[in-house]
Amino acid sequence: MIEFKSNIRYKVQTPDGFQSFSGMRKTTKSEVVELELSNSKKIQASLDHKFIINSAECYAKDIKVGDKLTPTISATSVEIKTGDFILYDLTDVGLDHLYIADDIISHNCDFLTSGHSVIDGEIIKWYEDNVAKEPLERRGVDGDYWIWEYTDYTKPYIVSVDVARGDGSDDSCIQVFDVEGMTQVAEYIGKVSPRDLGKMAVAIATEYNTAMLVIENKNIGWDTVQEAIDMGYSNIYYSYRSDVYVDPVKHISKGYDLKSKKDKVPGFTTNTANRPMIISKLERYFAEKSLTVYSKRLLSQLYVFVWLNGKAQARAGRKDDAVMALGIGLFVRDTALKLQSIGIDMTKKALQHTHKKVYTTNHRSANDPWTMSDGKGNTISTKWLL
């Protein structure tokens, strides 16, 4: 389990004087290096935590007895221990990412391992080595739509969408996963206009057993949401106007299940209230390894999804569209299921019904989910998007 506490008040001693840092990261490790030092101090660190040995960076696991961590302090004992260990590391320290603790210099910026990425680098590496695999099929001109599992009409699915402009540096992403098995079954990452993304999302959601369609509606996301509505898709995720996050207790106390549908807005809005909970869902599912993720593209984004100034986001010049699409889907999956269990439906169609039968709705052909109505009495094919 990884926890992060932000900091705007304190500074830490570094080789260049006292410097600001964004916060402290608490993590649990099953294996650590325990160092005994010539100054009679004992410290524990993750195997890949960096120290400075003879003016060069050195992983804790590579330190040997006699190595000098400062001109006057050397390692007198080096031992790798297993068990449950709680470690702390500072994040975003100054420009050089070096700080002084226990009279020695540590490095805080190895985002693959020791204290920067939101998801522990060792966990991401485990997914790469044991779970990630090539898709069964790559669709589209550029092969951007990856499929690992075809539709099982006995299962419910969630399709979550993170929307980009379609003409900039960011990509839009569609994540598809099995609600019950918590397994990623398909993923689209690419550049397409918000309206065309709406067509694609409806086609994919239709193909996957009329899945719950969750579209991030902030800013240009409204165009994607509107396209799904115009096409008559019946299982769009809706949220209430008056609450910035989904809270089952509030929904019961305020009688939301009795309110008119006009009090709902289509789509999901990421904001400062629910974003930390989305990140927490990602951390928990990956820490417990209870989510099956096949995409190497997603895992590569997780490596650079880091804490910056107390906020989880992609490193400068990198992308997190696949990560956020997954996080939104996981958050909605848990909260919508919880609400559905007490009789409150956050979609136009109850999630519990999606696995009962194959729906034939008025917006698609029963044989081809990529052929559907445009909402104006005409039939169109969206296969050109792939």
JOLIN-V703553 format. One line per field, one symbol per residue. phi: phi as a letter, one per 40 degrees, with the letter a starting at -180 (. if undefined). psi: psi as a letter, one per 40 degrees, with the letter a starting at -180 (. if undefined). A space follows every 10 residues. Layout:
phi=???
psi=???
This chain:
phi=.bbbbcabbb bbcbcbgcbc acibbbabbc abbbbbbccg cbbbacdbcc bbbfgbcacd cbcbdhccca dbbbccabac bbibbbbbac bfcfccgbab afgbcbbbbc ccacibcccd dccccccccb bdacccabbg dcgccbbbbc cbccbcbbbb bbbbcgbbcc bcbbbbaccc cfbcbaabbi bacdcccccc ccccccccff ccbbbcccfc cccccccccd cgccbccbbc ccbcacbdcc ccccgccccc cccbbcgbbc accccdcccc cddcccccfc bcbccccccc cccbcbcbfg bcacddgbbb ccccccdccc ccdccccccc cbgbbcbcad dcccbcaccb bcbacccacc baccgbgbbb bbcccc
psi=hhihhihedi iihiefahii idahhhihie hihhhhieee ihiiiideih ihhfeiihid eehihehhdi dehihehhhh iiahhhiiii ifhadefiih hfeihiheeg edcefdidhh ddddddddde diiiidihii defehhhdhi hheeiiihhi hhhideeadi iiihhhihdd efhhdihhha hiiddddddd dddddddgff ihhhhhehbe dddddddddd efhefhhiii deheihhddd dddefdeeii eeeiiiahhh aededddddd dddddddefe hhhdhddddd dddehihhfe hhiiiheiif dddddddddd dddddddddd deehheiehh deeeedihih ieeiidehee hiieeeeihi heded.
